[in-house]
Amino acid sequence: MSCFLLFIGLTGFSLFIINLFQVRLLRFRFRESGKKTSHIPFLRNF
């Protein structure tokens, strides 16, 4: 029983870390895409 609970805890913890890592990657990609798109209206003025 204790091994089963330990297994559930480890899998939940690993999923939590994976979700945090994915969120950070998505935020980083969103920032990079935001930087790229922010130059477009600047070029349109010229």
PyMOL Python script that loads the backbone (N, CA, C, O; Angstrom):
from pymol import cmd

cmd.read_pdbstr("""\
ATOM      1  N   MET A   1       0.835  -1.197   0.000  1.00  0.00           N
ATOM      2  CA  MET A   1       0.000   0.000   0.000  1.00  0.00           C
ATOM      3  C   MET A   1       0.873   1.252   0.000  1.00  0.00           C
ATOM      4  O   MET A   1       0.598   2.198  -0.738  1.00  0.00           O
ATOM      5  N   SER A   2       1.908   1.264   0.810  1.00  0.00           N
ATOM      6  CA  SER A   2       2.779   2.445   0.872  1.00  0.00           C
ATOM      7  C   SER A   2       3.534   2.615  -0.453  1.00  0.00           C
ATOM      8  O   SER A   2       3.764   3.741  -0.893  1.00  0.00           O
ATOM      9  N   CYS A   3       3.916   1.507  -1.085  1.00  0.00           N
ATOM     10  CA  CYS A   3       4.617   1.580  -2.365  1.00  0.00           C
ATOM     11  C   CYS A   3       3.695   2.165  -3.433  1.00  0.00           C
ATOM     12  O   CYS A   3       4.130   2.937  -4.288  1.00  0.00           O
ATOM     13  N   PHE A   4       2.415   1.786  -3.373  1.00  0.00           N
ATOM     14  CA  PHE A   4       1.443   2.284  -4.342  1.00  0.00           C
ATOM     15  C   PHE A   4       1.260   3.799  -4.189  1.00  0.00           C
ATOM     16  O   PHE A   4       1.198   4.529  -5.178  1.00  0.00           O
ATOM     17  N   LEU A   5       1.177   4.258  -2.938  1.00  0.00           N
ATOM     18  CA  LEU A   5       1.032   5.698  -2.688  1.00  0.00           C
ATOM     19  C   LEU A   5       2.294   6.450  -3.120  1.00  0.00           C
ATOM     20  O   LEU A   5       2.214   7.557  -3.652  1.00  0.00           O
ATOM     21  N   LEU A   6       3.450   5.842  -2.887  1.00  0.00           N
ATOM     22  CA  LEU A   6       4.714   6.462  -3.291  1.00  0.00           C
ATOM     23  C   LEU A   6       4.772   6.593  -4.808  1.00  0.00           C
ATOM     24  O   LEU A   6       5.220   7.610  -5.338  1.00  0.00           O
ATOM     25  N   PHE A   7       4.314   5.552  -5.501  1.00  0.00           N
ATOM     26  CA  PHE A   7       4.299   5.575  -6.968  1.00  0.00           C
ATOM     27  C   PHE A   7       3.379   6.692  -7.476  1.00  0.00           C
ATOM     28  O   PHE A   7       3.736   7.417  -8.405  1.00  0.00           O
ATOM     29  N   ILE A   8       2.204   6.827  -6.872  1.00  0.00           N
ATOM     30  CA  ILE A   8       1.264   7.891  -7.256  1.00  0.00           C
ATOM     31  C   ILE A   8       1.884   9.263  -6.997  1.00  0.00           C
ATOM     32  O   ILE A   8       1.755  10.170  -7.819  1.00  0.00           O
ATOM     33  N   GLY A   9       2.554   9.412  -5.862  1.00  0.00           N
ATOM     34  CA  GLY A   9       3.186  10.689  -5.527  1.00  0.00           C
ATOM     35  C   GLY A   9       4.284  11.051  -6.509  1.00  0.00           C
ATOM     36  O   GLY A   9       4.394  12.206  -6.919  1.00  0.00           O
ATOM     37  N   LEU A  10       5.097  10.077  -6.891  1.00  0.00           N
ATOM     38  CA  LEU A  10       6.187  10.341  -7.831  1.00  0.00           C
ATOM     39  C   LEU A  10       5.655  10.698  -9.210  1.00  0.00           C
ATOM     40  O   LEU A  10       6.167  11.614  -9.852  1.00  0.00           O
ATOM     41  N   THR A  11       4.625   9.976  -9.676  1.00  0.00           N
ATOM     42  CA  THR A  11       4.066  10.261 -11.003  1.00  0.00           C
ATOM     43  C   THR A  11       3.405  11.638 -11.011  1.00  0.00           C
ATOM     44  O   THR A  11       3.541  12.384 -11.981  1.00  0.00           O
ATOM     45  N   GLY A  12       2.693  11.978  -9.943  1.00  0.00           N
ATOM     46  CA  GLY A  12       2.051  13.286  -9.853  1.00  0.00           C
ATOM     47  C   GLY A  12       3.085  14.400  -9.822  1.00  0.00           C
ATOM     48  O   GLY A  12       2.906  15.442 -10.452  1.00  0.00           O
ATOM     49  N   PHE A  13       4.166  14.177  -9.088  1.00  0.00           N
ATOM     50  CA  PHE A  13       5.237  15.176  -8.982  1.00  0.00           C
ATOM     51  C   PHE A  13       5.928  15.370 -10.327  1.00  0.00           C
ATOM     52  O   PHE A  13       6.236  16.498 -10.710  1.00  0.00           O
ATOM     53  N   SER A  14       6.175  14.264 -11.052  1.00  0.00           N
ATOM     54  CA  SER A  14       6.827  14.361 -12.357  1.00  0.00           C
ATOM     55  C   SER A  14       5.922  15.067 -13.354  1.00  0.00           C
ATOM     56  O   SER A  14       6.400  15.858 -14.167  1.00  0.00           O
ATOM     57  N   LEU A  15       4.620  14.795 -13.306  1.00  0.00           N
ATOM     58  CA  LEU A  15       3.678  15.467 -14.205  1.00  0.00           C
ATOM     59  C   LEU A  15       3.633  16.961 -13.903  1.00  0.00           C
ATOM     60  O   LEU A  15       3.540  17.784 -14.813  1.00  0.00           O
ATOM     61  N   PHE A  16       3.699  17.303 -12.618  1.00  0.00           N
ATOM     62  CA  PHE A  16       3.686  18.713 -12.201  1.00  0.00           C
ATOM     63  C   PHE A  16       4.909  19.443 -12.751  1.00  0.00           C
ATOM     64  O   PHE A  16       4.793  20.565 -13.245  1.00  0.00           O
ATOM     65  N   ILE A  17       6.082  18.808 -12.666  1.00  0.00           N
ATOM     66  CA  ILE A  17       7.321  19.405 -13.174  1.00  0.00           C
ATOM     67  C   ILE A  17       7.250  19.556 -14.693  1.00  0.00           C
ATOM     68  O   ILE A  17       7.664  20.580 -15.237  1.00  0.00           O
ATOM     69  N   ILE A  18       6.717  18.523 -15.385  1.00  0.00           N
ATOM     70  CA  ILE A  18       6.601  18.583 -16.844  1.00  0.00           C
ATOM     71  C   ILE A  18       5.674  19.724 -17.252  1.00  0.00           C
ATOM     72  O   ILE A  18       5.960  20.442 -18.210  1.00  0.00           O
ATOM     73  N   ASN A  19       4.567  19.895 -16.532  1.00  0.00           N
ATOM     74  CA  ASN A  19       3.632  20.983 -16.845  1.00  0.00           C
ATOM     75  C   ASN A  19       4.293  22.339 -16.651  1.00  0.00           C
ATOM     76  O   ASN A  19       4.120  23.233 -17.479  1.00  0.00           O
ATOM     77  N   LEU A  20       5.051  22.508 -15.563  1.00  0.00           N
ATOM     78  CA  LEU A  20       5.748  23.775 -15.324  1.00  0.00           C
ATOM     79  C   LEU A  20       6.743  24.061 -16.443  1.00  0.00           C
ATOM     80  O   LEU A  20       6.862  25.193 -16.913  1.00  0.00           O
ATOM     81  N   PHE A  21       7.464  23.003 -16.865  1.00  0.00           N
ATOM     82  CA  PHE A  21       8.465  23.168 -17.916  1.00  0.00           C
ATOM     83  C   PHE A  21       7.807  23.568 -19.230  1.00  0.00           C
ATOM     84  O   PHE A  21       8.318  24.430 -19.945  1.00  0.00           O
ATOM     85  N   GLN A  22       6.652  22.933 -19.559  1.00  0.00           N
ATOM     86  CA  GLN A  22       5.936  23.260 -20.793  1.00  0.00           C
ATOM     87  C   GLN A  22       5.413  24.682 -20.758  1.00  0.00           C
ATOM     88  O   GLN A  22       5.454  25.380 -21.771  1.00  0.00           O
ATOM     89  N   VAL A  23       4.919  25.125 -19.605  1.00  0.00           N
ATOM     90  CA  VAL A  23       4.401  26.490 -19.480  1.00  0.00           C
ATOM     91  C   VAL A  23       5.524  27.500 -19.692  1.00  0.00           C
ATOM     92  O   VAL A  23       5.325  28.529 -20.337  1.00  0.00           O
ATOM     93  N   ARG A  24       6.699  27.207 -19.149  1.00  0.00           N
ATOM     94  CA  ARG A  24       7.837  28.116 -19.333  1.00  0.00           C
ATOM     95  C   ARG A  24       8.250  28.174 -20.797  1.00  0.00           C
ATOM     96  O   ARG A  24       8.579  29.244 -21.309  1.00  0.00           O
ATOM     97  N   LEU A  25       8.236  27.016 -21.479  1.00  0.00           N
ATOM     98  CA  LEU A  25       8.591  26.983 -22.897  1.00  0.00           C
ATOM     99  C   LEU A  25       7.584  27.770 -23.714  1.00  0.00           C
ATOM    100  O   LEU A  25       7.965  28.514 -24.617  1.00  0.00           O
ATOM    101  N   LEU A  26       6.280  27.612 -23.402  1.00  0.00           N
ATOM    102  CA  LEU A  26       5.242  28.335 -24.130  1.00  0.00           C
ATOM    103  C   LEU A  26       5.372  29.832 -23.906  1.00  0.00           C
ATOM    104  O   LEU A  26       5.193  30.613 -24.841  1.00  0.00           O
ATOM    105  N   ARG A  27       5.680  30.244 -22.680  1.00  0.00           N
ATOM    106  CA  ARG A  27       5.851  31.669 -22.399  1.00  0.00           C
ATOM    107  C   ARG A  27       7.049  32.222 -23.160  1.00  0.00           C
ATOM    108  O   ARG A  27       6.994  33.334 -23.687  1.00  0.00           O
ATOM    109  N   PHE A  28       8.133  31.447 -23.220  1.00  0.00           N
ATOM    110  CA  PHE A  28       9.323  31.890 -23.932  1.00  0.00           C
ATOM    111  C   PHE A  28       9.027  32.030 -25.425  1.00  0.00           C
ATOM    112  O   PHE A  28       9.449  33.003 -26.051  1.00  0.00           O
ATOM    113  N   ARG A  29       8.296  31.052 -26.004  1.00  0.00           N
ATOM    114  CA  ARG A  29       7.948  31.118 -27.422  1.00  0.00           C
ATOM    115  C   ARG A  29       7.013  32.293 -27.677  1.00  0.00           C
ATOM    116  O   ARG A  29       7.117  32.964 -28.704  1.00  0.00           O
ATOM    117  N   PHE A  30       6.102  32.540 -26.743  1.00  0.00           N
ATOM    118  CA  PHE A  30       5.163  33.647 -26.902  1.00  0.00           C
ATOM    119  C   PHE A  30       5.911  34.980 -26.890  1.00  0.00           C
ATOM    120  O   PHE A  30       5.583  35.890 -27.652  1.00  0.00           O
ATOM    121  N   ARG A  31       6.915  35.090 -26.022  1.00  0.00           N
ATOM    122  CA  ARG A  31       7.723  36.318 -25.969  1.00  0.00           C
ATOM    123  C   ARG A  31       8.486  36.509 -27.262  1.00  0.00           C
ATOM    124  O   ARG A  31       8.548  37.618 -27.793  1.00  0.00           O
ATOM    125  N   GLU A  32       9.078  35.414 -27.781  1.00  0.00           N
ATOM    126  CA  GLU A  32       9.850  35.495 -29.022  1.00  0.00           C
ATOM    127  C   GLU A  32       8.951  35.881 -30.189  1.00  0.00           C
ATOM    128  O   GLU A  32       9.331  36.710 -31.016  1.00  0.00           O
ATOM    129  N   SER A  33       7.760  35.285 -30.264  1.00  0.00           N
ATOM    130  CA  SER A  33       6.832  35.606 -31.343  1.00  0.00           C
ATOM    131  C   SER A  33       6.326  37.036 -31.181  1.00  0.00           C
ATOM    132  O   SER A  33       6.087  37.728 -32.171  1.00  0.00           O
ATOM    133  N   GLY A  34       6.162  37.482 -29.930  1.00  0.00           N
ATOM    134  CA  GLY A  34       5.720  38.855 -29.681  1.00  0.00           C
ATOM    135  C   GLY A  34       6.767  39.854 -30.145  1.00  0.00           C
ATOM    136  O   GLY A  34       6.434  40.915 -30.674  1.00  0.00           O
ATOM    137  N   LYS A  35       8.033  39.509 -29.944  1.00  0.00           N
ATOM    138  CA  LYS A  35       9.115  40.391 -30.393  1.00  0.00           C
ATOM    139  C   LYS A  35       9.128  40.481 -31.915  1.00  0.00           C
ATOM    140  O   LYS A  35       9.346  41.553 -32.478  1.00  0.00           O
ATOM    141  N   LYS A  36       8.893  39.345 -32.577  1.00  0.00           N
ATOM    142  CA  LYS A  36       8.918  39.323 -34.038  1.00  0.00           C
ATOM    143  C   LYS A  36       7.745  40.123 -34.610  1.00  0.00           C
ATOM    144  O   LYS A  36       7.909  40.881 -35.566  1.00  0.00           O
ATOM    145  N   THR A  37       6.566  39.948 -34.018  1.00  0.00           N
ATOM    146  CA  THR A  37       5.382  40.616 -34.549  1.00  0.00           C
ATOM    147  C   THR A  37       5.372  42.093 -34.190  1.00  0.00           C
ATOM    148  O   THR A  37       4.709  42.877 -34.869  1.00  0.00           O
ATOM    149  N   SER A  38       6.087  42.499 -33.140  1.00  0.00           N
ATOM    150  CA  SER A  38       6.103  43.908 -32.739  1.00  0.00           C
ATOM    151  C   SER A  38       6.843  44.757 -33.776  1.00  0.00           C
ATOM    152  O   SER A  38       6.634  45.969 -33.837  1.00  0.00           O
ATOM    153  N   HIS A  39       7.707  44.139 -34.592  1.00  0.00           N
ATOM    154  CA  HIS A  39       8.440  44.894 -35.610  1.00  0.00           C
ATOM    155  C   HIS A  39       7.588  45.113 -36.858  1.00  0.00           C
ATOM    156  O   HIS A  39       7.884  46.005 -37.652  1.00  0.00           O
ATOM    157  N   ILE A  40       6.542  44.320 -37.044  1.00  0.00           N
ATOM    158  CA  ILE A  40       5.727  44.397 -38.265  1.00  0.00           C
ATOM    159  C   ILE A  40       5.019  45.754 -38.391  1.00  0.00           C
ATOM    160  O   ILE A  40       5.135  46.378 -39.446  1.00  0.00           O
ATOM    161  N   PRO A  41       4.288  46.247 -37.373  1.00  0.00           N
ATOM    162  CA  PRO A  41       3.649  47.560 -37.511  1.00  0.00           C
ATOM    163  C   PRO A  41       4.665  48.696 -37.670  1.00  0.00           C
ATOM    164  O   PRO A  41       4.374  49.719 -38.289  1.00  0.00           O
ATOM    165  N   PHE A  42       5.849  48.505 -37.107  1.00  0.00           N
ATOM    166  CA  PHE A  42       6.910  49.508 -37.250  1.00  0.00           C
ATOM    167  C   PHE A  42       7.346  49.607 -38.719  1.00  0.00           C
ATOM    168  O   PHE A  42       7.615  50.697 -39.222  1.00  0.00           O
ATOM    169  N   LEU A  43       7.411  48.451 -39.398  1.00  0.00           N
ATOM    170  CA  LEU A  43       7.791  48.441 -40.808  1.00  0.00           C
ATOM    171  C   LEU A  43       6.648  48.966 -41.675  1.00  0.00           C
ATOM    172  O   LEU A  43       6.892  49.581 -42.713  1.00  0.00           O
ATOM    173  N   ARG A  44       5.402  48.727 -41.257  1.00  0.00           N
ATOM    174  CA  ARG A  44       4.247  49.175 -42.043  1.00  0.00           C
ATOM    175  C   ARG A  44       4.172  50.703 -42.101  1.00  0.00           C
ATOM    176  O   ARG A  44       3.668  51.264 -43.074  1.00  0.00           O
ATOM    177  N   ASN A  45       4.674  51.376 -41.056  1.00  0.00           N
ATOM    178  CA  ASN A  45       4.632  52.842 -41.060  1.00  0.00           C
ATOM    179  C   ASN A  45       5.515  53.419 -42.178  1.00  0.00           C
ATOM    180  O   ASN A  45       5.258  54.515 -42.676  1.00  0.00           O
ATOM    181  N   PHE A  46       6.542  52.682 -42.561  1.00  0.00           N
ATOM    182  CA  PHE A  46       7.440  53.148 -43.625  1.00  0.00           C
ATOM    183  C   PHE A  46       7.073  52.526 -44.951  1.00  0.00           C
ATOM    184  O   PHE A  46       7.720  52.801 -45.962  1.00  0.00           O
TER     185      PHE A  46
END
""", "prot")
cmd.dss("prot")
cmd.show_as("cartoon", "prot")
cmd.util.cbc("prot")
cmd.orient("prot")
